[in-house]
């Protein structure tokens, strides 16, 4: 099977959904790689500051790590501007939504 048989979700059968589950499971394994790519893309985002968004993100994470923060806080600091390219007016909410499944609530 290369794709599901249905065009509307309500018409899917067990084989369709088993197929999708396998694909989704495999796809989610690449989440970290996609987030790191999005992080690197911040190097080309909003300019005019003395440091790029990527540099700022790395600085933030480094400061959190040097301050003794745990992994959740360091990851949150690193990815806090990840949504700036797509959601410049609410990038904080965008980033929080993305990292919420991976860090404790306090960090979002």
Number of C-alpha atoms within 10 A of each C-alpha: 7 5 9 15 13 11 8 7 11 7 9 13 13 8 12 16 13 12 15 14 12 10 12 11 10 11 10 11 10 10 11 10 11 12 15 13 12 18 22 16 14 21 16 11 13 12 11 7 8 8 12 16 23 21 16 19 24 17 15 19 22 16 15 19 16 10 10 11 15 10 13 17 19 22 20 24 23 23 24 25 25 30 22 20 16 10 14 13 11 12 17 17 14 18 19 20 12 16 20 14 10 11 16 12 11 8 16 18
